[in-house]
Amino acid sequence: MQKPPFQPLHVERPWGDFIKFVENSPCTVKIITVKSGQALSLQYHKNRAEFWHVISGTGVATIGEEKLKMEVGKEFYTPIGTSHRIEADESGLVLLEIGYGAFDESDIVRTEDRYARVV
């Protein structure tokens, strides 16, 4: 799997710690919730890359030809132009998504979709 063009920074403090995922970069941050047994379309973007950090639940990430187990604390990166999909197991799935680059929901190019949206 390709690594993101940044490394999350882990900083220890006397009170605990934090992880910084982005600093002073154009990006869009979302929390995505995928219901039990549901999946996003197989898609790619022409203008943005995506970074995902799993907050809760389990599932499968398809990134290019790879299928990867998603579970709490795992992180994934999808480069611009790479096909990807997120599928939730029976527990559902919640993740932090950081989109790097020009963000526009109309940038989604769907190649498969179980909900009959335009492909």
MARBA-3410 file (N, C-alpha, C, O; in Angstrom, 1 decimal):
119
0.8,-1.2,0.0,0.0,0.0,0.0,0.9,1.2,0.0,1.9,1.3,0.7 ~ 0.5,2.2,-0.8,1.3,3.5,-0.9,1.1,4.3,0.4,0.0,4.3,0.9 ~ 2.2,4.9,0.8,2.2,5.7,2.0,1.8,7.2,1.7,2.1,7.6,0.6 ~ 1.1,7.9,2.6,0.7,9.3,2.3,2.0,10.1,2.2,3.0,9.7,2.7 ~ 1.9,11.3,1.6,3.0,12.2,1.5,3.3,13.0,2.8,3.9,14.0,2.7
2.9,12.4,3.9,3.1,13.1,5.2,3.2,11.9,6.2,2.8,10.8,5.9 ~ 3.7,12.2,7.4,3.7,11.2,8.4,2.9,11.8,9.6,3.3,12.9,10.1 ~ 1.9,11.1,10.1,1.3,11.7,11.3,2.3,11.8,12.4,3.2,11.0,12.6 ~ 2.2,12.9,13.1,3.2,13.3,14.2,2.6,12.9,15.5,1.6,13.4,15.9 ~ 3.3,12.0,16.2,2.9,11.7,17.6,3.7,12.5,18.6,4.9,12.4,18.6
3.0,13.2,19.5,3.7,14.1,20.4,3.2,13.7,21.8,2.0,13.7,22.1 ~ 4.2,13.4,22.7,4.0,13.1,24.1,3.9,14.4,24.9,4.7,15.4,24.7 ~ 3.0,14.5,25.9,2.9,15.6,26.8,2.8,15.1,28.2,2.5,13.9,28.3 ~ 3.0,15.9,29.2,2.8,15.4,30.6,1.4,14.9,30.9,1.2,14.0,31.7 ~ 0.4,15.4,30.2,-1.0,15.1,30.4,-1.5,13.9,29.6,-2.6,13.4,29.7
-0.6,13.5,28.6,-1.0,12.4,27.7,-0.3,12.6,26.3,0.9,12.7,26.3 ~ -1.0,12.6,25.2,-0.4,12.7,23.9,-1.4,13.2,22.9,-2.6,13.2,23.2 ~ -0.9,13.5,21.7,-1.8,13.8,20.6,-1.1,13.3,19.3,0.1,13.2,19.2 ~ -1.9,13.1,18.3,-1.4,12.8,16.9,-1.9,13.9,16.0,-3.1,14.1,15.9 ~ -1.0,14.5,15.3,-1.3,15.6,14.4,-1.3,15.0,13.0,-0.3,14.4,12.5
-2.4,15.1,12.2,-2.5,14.4,10.9,-2.2,15.4,9.8,-1.8,15.0,8.7 ~ -2.5,16.7,10.0,-2.3,17.7,9.0,-2.0,19.0,9.6,-2.5,19.3,10.7 ~ -1.2,19.9,8.9,-0.9,21.2,9.5,-0.7,22.1,8.3,0.2,21.9,7.4 ~ -1.4,23.2,8.3,-1.3,24.3,7.3,-1.3,23.8,5.8,-0.6,24.3,5.0 ~ -2.2,22.8,5.6,-2.4,22.3,4.2,-3.8,22.4,3.8,-4.7,22.2,4.7
-4.1,22.7,2.6,-5.5,22.7,2.1,-6.1,21.2,2.2,-5.5,20.3,1.6 ~ -7.1,21.1,3.0,-7.7,19.8,3.2,-9.2,19.9,3.6,-9.6,21.0,4.0 ~ -9.9,18.8,3.6,-11.2,18.7,4.0,-11.3,17.6,5.0,-10.7,16.5,4.8 ~ -11.9,17.8,6.2,-12.0,16.8,7.2,-13.4,16.4,7.4,-14.3,17.2,7.6 ~ -13.7,15.0,7.4,-15.0,14.5,7.7,-15.0,13.3,8.6,-14.0,12.7,8.7
-16.1,13.1,9.3,-16.3,11.9,10.0,-17.3,11.1,9.2,-18.4,11.6,8.9 ~ -17.0,9.9,8.8,-17.9,9.1,7.9,-18.4,7.9,8.8,-17.6,7.2,9.4 ~ -19.7,7.7,8.7,-20.3,6.6,9.4,-20.9,5.7,8.3,-21.8,6.1,7.5 ~ -20.5,4.4,8.4,-21.1,3.4,7.4,-21.9,2.4,8.2,-21.4,1.8,9.1 ~ -23.2,2.3,7.9,-24.1,1.4,8.6,-23.7,0.0,8.5,-23.0,-0.4,7.5
-24.1,-0.8,9.4,-23.8,-2.3,9.4,-24.1,-2.9,8.1,-25.2,-2.8,7.6 ~ -23.1,-3.6,7.5,-23.3,-4.3,6.2,-23.4,-3.4,5.0,-23.6,-4.0,3.9 ~ -23.2,-2.1,5.1,-23.3,-1.2,4.0,-21.9,-0.9,3.4,-20.9,-1.2,4.0 ~ -21.9,-0.3,2.2,-20.6,0.0,1.6,-20.8,1.3,0.7,-21.8,1.5,0.1 ~ -19.7,2.0,0.6,-19.6,3.1,-0.3,-19.4,2.6,-1.7,-19.1,1.4,-1.9
-19.6,3.4,-2.7,-19.4,2.9,-4.1,-17.9,2.7,-4.3,-17.1,3.2,-3.6 ~ -17.6,1.8,-5.3,-16.2,1.7,-5.7,-16.0,3.0,-6.6,-16.7,3.2,-7.5 ~ -15.0,3.8,-6.2,-14.8,5.1,-6.7,-13.4,5.5,-6.8,-12.5,4.9,-6.2 ~ -13.2,6.6,-7.5,-11.9,7.3,-7.4,-12.1,8.8,-7.6,-13.2,9.2,-8.0 ~ -11.0,9.6,-7.4,-11.1,11.0,-7.5,-10.0,11.5,-8.4,-8.9,11.0,-8.3
-10.3,12.5,-9.2,-9.3,13.1,-10.1,-8.5,14.2,-9.4,-7.4,14.5,-9.8 ~ -9.0,14.8,-8.3,-8.4,16.0,-7.7,-8.0,15.9,-6.2,-7.6,16.8,-5.6 ~ -8.2,14.7,-5.6,-7.9,14.6,-4.2,-7.4,13.2,-3.8,-7.8,12.2,-4.4 ~ -6.6,13.2,-2.8,-6.2,11.9,-2.2,-6.9,11.9,-0.8,-7.4,12.9,-0.4 ~ -7.0,10.7,-0.2,-7.7,10.5,1.0,-6.9,9.7,2.0,-6.2,8.8,1.7
-7.0,10.2,3.3,-6.4,9.5,4.4,-7.6,9.1,5.4,-8.4,9.9,5.6 ~ -7.6,7.8,5.8,-8.7,7.4,6.8,-8.0,6.9,8.0,-7.0,6.2,8.0 ~ -8.6,7.2,9.1,-8.3,6.7,10.5,-9.5,6.1,11.1,-10.5,6.8,11.3 ~ -9.5,4.8,11.4,-10.7,4.1,11.9,-10.9,4.5,13.4,-10.0,4.3,14.2 ~ -12.1,5.0,13.7,-12.5,5.4,15.0,-13.2,4.3,15.8,-12.9,4.0,16.9
-14.1,3.6,15.1,-14.8,2.5,15.7,-15.3,1.6,14.7,-15.5,1.9,13.5 ~ -15.6,0.3,15.1,-16.1,-0.7,14.2,-15.0,-1.4,13.4,-13.8,-1.2,13.6 ~ -15.5,-2.2,12.5,-14.6,-3.0,11.6,-15.2,-3.1,10.2,-16.4,-2.8,10.0 ~ -14.3,-3.4,9.3,-14.8,-3.5,7.9,-13.6,-3.8,7.0,-12.6,-4.3,7.4 ~ -13.8,-3.5,5.7,-12.8,-3.8,4.7,-12.6,-2.6,3.8,-13.6,-2.0,3.4
-11.4,-2.2,3.6,-11.0,-1.2,2.6,-10.5,-1.8,1.4,-9.6,-2.6,1.4 ~ -11.1,-1.4,0.2,-10.5,-1.8,-1.0,-9.7,-0.6,-1.6,-10.3,0.5,-1.7 ~ -8.4,-0.8,-1.8,-7.6,0.3,-2.3,-6.8,-0.3,-3.5,-5.9,-1.1,-3.3 ~ -7.2,0.2,-4.7,-6.6,-0.5,-5.8,-7.0,-1.9,-5.9,-8.2,-2.2,-5.9 ~ -6.1,-2.8,-6.0,-6.4,-4.3,-6.0,-6.4,-4.9,-4.6,-6.7,-6.1,-4.5
-6.0,-4.1,-3.6,-5.8,-4.7,-2.2,-7.1,-4.6,-1.4,-7.9,-3.6,-1.6 ~ -7.4,-5.6,-0.6,-8.5,-5.6,0.3,-7.8,-5.7,1.7,-7.1,-6.6,2.0 ~ -8.1,-4.7,2.5,-7.4,-4.5,3.8,-8.5,-4.5,4.9,-9.5,-3.8,4.8 ~ -8.1,-5.2,6.0,-9.0,-5.2,7.2,-9.0,-3.8,7.9,-7.9,-3.3,8.2 ~ -10.2,-3.3,8.1,-10.3,-2.0,8.8,-10.7,-2.3,10.3,-11.7,-3.0,10.5
-9.9,-1.8,11.2,-10.3,-1.9,12.7,-9.8,-0.7,13.4,-8.9,0.1,12.9 ~ -10.2,-0.5,14.6,-9.9,0.7,15.4,-8.4,1.0,15.4,-7.6,0.1,15.7 ~ -8.1,2.2,15.1,-6.7,2.7,15.1,-5.9,2.5,13.8,-4.9,3.1,13.7 ~ -6.4,1.7,12.9,-5.7,1.5,11.6,-5.9,2.7,10.7,-6.9,3.4,10.8 ~ -4.9,2.9,9.9,-4.9,4.1,9.0,-4.7,3.6,7.6,-3.9,2.7,7.3
-5.3,4.3,6.6,-5.2,4.0,5.2,-5.0,5.2,4.4,-5.5,6.3,4.8 ~ -4.4,5.1,3.2,-4.2,6.2,2.3,-4.5,5.8,0.9,-4.1,4.7,0.4 ~ -5.3,6.7,0.2,-5.7,6.4,-1.2,-5.2,7.6,-2.0,-5.7,8.7,-1.9 ~ -4.2,7.3,-2.9,-3.7,8.4,-3.7,-4.7,8.9,-4.8,-5.7,8.2,-5.0 ~ -4.5,10.0,-5.3,-5.4,10.6,-6.4,-5.5,9.5,-7.5,-4.4,9.0,-7.9
-6.7,9.3,-8.0,-6.9,8.4,-9.1,-6.9,6.9,-8.8,-7.1,6.1,-9.7 ~ -6.8,6.6,-7.5,-6.8,5.1,-7.1,-8.2,4.7,-6.8,-8.9,5.4,-5.9 ~ -8.7,3.6,-7.3,-10.1,3.1,-7.0,-10.1,2.7,-5.5,-9.1,2.1,-5.0 ~ -11.2,3.0,-4.8,-11.3,2.6,-3.4,-12.8,2.4,-3.0,-13.7,3.0,-3.6 ~ -12.9,1.7,-2.0,-14.3,1.4,-1.4,-14.1,1.1,0.1,-13.1,0.5,0.5
-15.1,1.5,0.9,-15.2,1.2,2.3,-16.4,0.4,2.5,-17.5,0.7,2.1 ~ -16.3,-0.8,3.2,-17.4,-1.7,3.5,-17.4,-2.0,5.0,-16.4,-2.3,5.6 ~ -18.5,-1.8,5.6,-18.7,-2.1,7.1,-19.1,-3.5,7.3,-19.9,-4.1,6.6 ~ -18.5,-4.1,8.4,-19.0,-5.4,8.9,-20.3,-5.2,9.7,-20.9,-4.1,9.6 ~ -20.7,-6.2,10.4,-22.0,-6.1,11.1,-21.9,-5.1,12.3,-22.9,-4.6,12.7
-20.7,-4.7,12.7,-20.5,-3.7,13.7,-20.7,-2.2,13.2,-20.9,-1.3,14.1 ~ -20.7,-2.0,11.9,-20.7,-0.7,11.4,-19.3,-0.1,11.4,-18.4,-0.8,11.9 ~ -19.1,1.1,11.0,-17.8,1.6,10.9,-17.9,3.2,11.0,-18.7,3.8,10.3 ~ -17.0,3.7,11.8,-16.8,5.2,11.8,-15.4,5.5,11.6,-14.5,5.0,12.2 ~ -15.1,6.5,10.7,-13.7,6.9,10.4,-13.6,8.3,10.2,-14.5,9.0,9.8
-12.4,8.8,10.5,-12.0,10.2,10.2,-11.4,10.1,8.8,-10.6,9.3,8.5 ~ -11.9,11.0,7.9,-11.4,11.1,6.6,-10.8,12.5,6.4,-11.4,13.5,6.7 ~ -9.5,12.6,5.9,-8.9,13.8,5.5,-8.7,13.8,4.0,-7.9,12.9,3.5 ~ -9.3,14.7,3.3,-9.1,14.8,1.8,-8.1,15.8,1.5,-8.3,17.0,1.9 ~ -7.1,15.4,0.8,-6.0,16.4,0.4,-6.1,16.8,-1.0,-6.2,15.9,-1.9
-6.2,18.1,-1.3,-6.3,18.6,-2.6,-7.7,19.3,-2.8,-8.3,19.6,-1.8 ~ -8.0,19.5,-4.0,-9.3,20.2,-4.3,-10.5,19.3,-4.0,-10.6,18.2,-4.6 ~ -11.3,19.8,-3.1,-12.4,18.9,-2.6,-13.7,19.4,-3.2,-14.1,20.6,-3.1 ~ -14.4,18.5,-3.8,-15.7,18.7,-4.4,-16.4,17.4,-4.5,-15.9,16.5,-5.1 ~ -17.6,17.2,-3.9,-18.3,15.9,-4.0,-18.6,15.5,-5.4,-18.7,14.3,-5.7
-18.6,16.4,-6.4,-18.8,16.0,-7.8,-17.6,15.4,-8.4,-17.6,15.0,-9.5 ~ -16.5,15.4,-7.6,-15.2,14.8,-8.1,-15.3,13.3,-8.0,-14.4,12.6,-8.5 ~ -16.3,12.7,-7.4,-16.4,11.3,-7.3,-16.8,10.6,-8.6,-17.7,11.0,-9.3 ~ -15.9,9.7,-9.0,-16.2,8.9,-10.2,-16.5,7.5,-9.8,-15.6,6.8,-9.3 ~ -17.8,7.1,-9.9,-18.2,5.8,-9.4,-18.0,4.7,-10.5,-18.4,5.0,-11.7
-17.4,3.6,-10.2,-17.3,2.5,-11.2,-18.2,1.4,-10.8,-18.5,0.5,-11.7 ~ -18.7,1.3,-9.6,-19.7,0.3,-9.1,-20.4,0.9,-8.0,-19.9,1.7,-7.2 ~ -21.7,0.7,-7.9,-22.5,1.2,-6.8,-23.8,0.4,-6.6,-24.6,0.2,-7.5 ~ -23.9,-0.1,-5.4,-25.0,-1.0,-5.0,-26.4,-0.3,-4.9,-27.4,-0.9,-4.7 ~ -26.3,1.1,-4.9,-27.5,1.9,-4.6,-28.0,2.5,-5.9,-28.9,3.4,-5.9
-27.5,2.1,-7.0,-28.0,2.5,-8.4,-27.8,4.0,-8.6,-28.6,4.6,-9.4 ~ -26.8,4.5,-8.0,-26.5,5.9,-8.4,-25.7,5.9,-9.7,-25.2,4.9,-10.1 ~ -25.6,7.1,-10.3,-25.0,7.1,-11.6,-23.5,6.6,-11.5,-22.8,7.0,-10.6 ~ -23.2,5.8,-12.4,-21.8,5.2,-12.5,-21.1,5.7,-13.7,-19.9,5.4,-13.9
END
